[in-house]
Amino acid sequence: MNIVAIYGAEHQGSTYHIAQAFLKKLFSAADNITEFYLPKDMPHFCRGCGLCFTKNEELCPHYQEVNTIKEAMEKADFLLLASPVYVYHVTGQMKTLLDHFGYQWIVHRPNKTMFAKKALVISTAAGAGMKSTNKDITDSLNFWGVGKIFTYGKVVNAINWQGVSESKKLKIEKDVGKIAARILNSFCRTTPSLKVKIIFYASRLMHKKLKINPPDVEYWEKQGWLGNVRPWKHD
Ligand SMILES: Cc1cc2nc3c(=O)[nH]c(=O)nc-3n(C[C@H](O)[C@H](O)[C@H](O)COP(=O)(O)O)c2cc1C
């Protein structure tokens, strides 16, 4: 199995350690895990040129870095995105990465490989803010069309992994075991969630009737999605 893990920070703190615990429970040495650390692997802010939306994502000034991550994600069966909570949200560098993938939201030009993928979103906070932080990421994953998304948010009462109490680490280990079992059970199913399908059909209607952004309409037509083809159905 191919896995992509994207960390919203470069240091190996609580979020990273929990992500590693999940990866160990879920996968073996036979699996292929590609890891990206932010901002190292995508150090640029979106410039707002809008070329990805109005023309082609290959014209993005940061295409090289974005494309490396895009190609790895395309090959992956499972995505893991993990971020510490910074002022109730993802780290700036994680947000920056998600901004660069705005063009592949279902309303624009979704990548059809996403519909069969599973994803896990992880955040940790000293006290609070995991719900809004996980939502920052799940908003994008849902709008990318990711088939099934799991989340785990944990208050660690600490600023780094060394500061996390042993009892809390034990609880985390138990949680990881339980959620990992649910994730493993889901591997046989590949149909996307109802939410993803609703976004897809609403976008389809928009492209059919309103034809707002020509590159998007052209893309949808080319995929056959304005006809009978669906990205989650394979012959
Ligand atoms: C800039 C910054 C902002 C933070 N904002 C919050 C916050 O809004 N709520 C909270 O409970 N903890 C906050 N924290 C604490 C971290 O979320 C918490 O310590 C987290 O577990 C760190 O994960 P890490 O060890 O993976 O870096 C913040 C930390 C930093 C550095």
The ligand as a MOL file (V3000), in Angstrom:
LIG
                    3D

  0  0  0     0  0            999 V3000
M  V30 BEGIN CTAB
M  V30 COUNTS 31 33 0 0 0
M  V30 BEGIN ATOM
M  V30 1 C 1.9370 29.4980 17.9510 0
M  V30 2 C 1.2470 28.4900 18.8130 0
M  V30 3 C -0.1300 28.5870 18.9770 0
M  V30 4 C -0.8030 27.6740 19.7970 0
M  V30 5 N -2.1730 27.7680 19.9050 0
M  V30 6 C -2.8260 26.9020 20.7140 0
M  V30 7 C -4.2480 26.9670 20.8480 0
M  V30 8 O -4.9350 27.7690 20.2180 0
M  V30 9 N -4.8410 26.1130 21.6990 0
M  V30 10 C -4.1180 25.2000 22.4410 0
M  V30 11 O -4.7110 24.4790 23.2190 0
M  V30 12 N -2.7790 25.0730 22.2870 0
M  V30 13 C -2.1200 25.8970 21.4450 0
M  V30 14 N -0.7610 25.7730 21.2790 0
M  V30 15 C -0.0720 24.6290 21.8860 0
M  V30 16 C 0.0630 23.4570 20.8960 0
M  V30 17 O -1.0840 23.2870 20.1220 0
M  V30 18 C 0.2740 22.1300 21.6330 0
M  V30 19 O 1.3260 22.2310 22.5280 0
M  V30 20 C 0.4960 21.0100 20.6270 0
M  V30 21 O 0.3450 19.7670 21.2780 0
M  V30 22 C 1.8860 21.1100 20.0220 0
M  V30 23 O 2.0690 20.0210 19.1340 0
M  V30 24 P 3.5330 19.5970 18.6670 0
M  V30 25 O 4.2260 19.0530 19.8950 0
M  V30 26 O 3.2900 18.5650 17.6330 0
M  V30 27 O 4.1860 20.8210 18.1490 0
M  V30 28 C -0.0820 26.6540 20.4650 0
M  V30 29 C 1.3060 26.5660 20.2850 0
M  V30 30 C 1.9660 27.4660 19.4690 0
M  V30 31 C 3.4610 27.3320 19.2620 0
M  V30 END ATOM
M  V30 BEGIN BOND
M  V30 1 1 1 2
M  V30 2 1 2 3
M  V30 3 2 2 30
M  V30 4 2 3 4
M  V30 5 1 4 5
M  V30 6 1 4 28
M  V30 7 2 5 6
M  V30 8 1 6 7
M  V30 9 1 6 13
M  V30 10 2 7 8
M  V30 11 1 7 9
M  V30 12 1 9 10
M  V30 13 2 10 11
M  V30 14 1 10 12
M  V30 15 2 12 13
M  V30 16 1 13 14
M  V30 17 1 14 15
M  V30 18 1 14 28
M  V30 19 1 15 16
M  V30 20 1 16 17
M  V30 21 1 16 18
M  V30 22 1 18 19
M  V30 23 1 18 20
M  V30 24 1 20 21
M  V30 25 1 20 22
M  V30 26 1 22 23
M  V30 27 1 23 24
M  V30 28 2 24 25
M  V30 29 1 24 26
M  V30 30 1 24 27
M  V30 31 2 28 29
M  V30 32 1 29 30
M  V30 33 1 30 31
M  V30 END BOND
M  V30 END CTAB
M  END
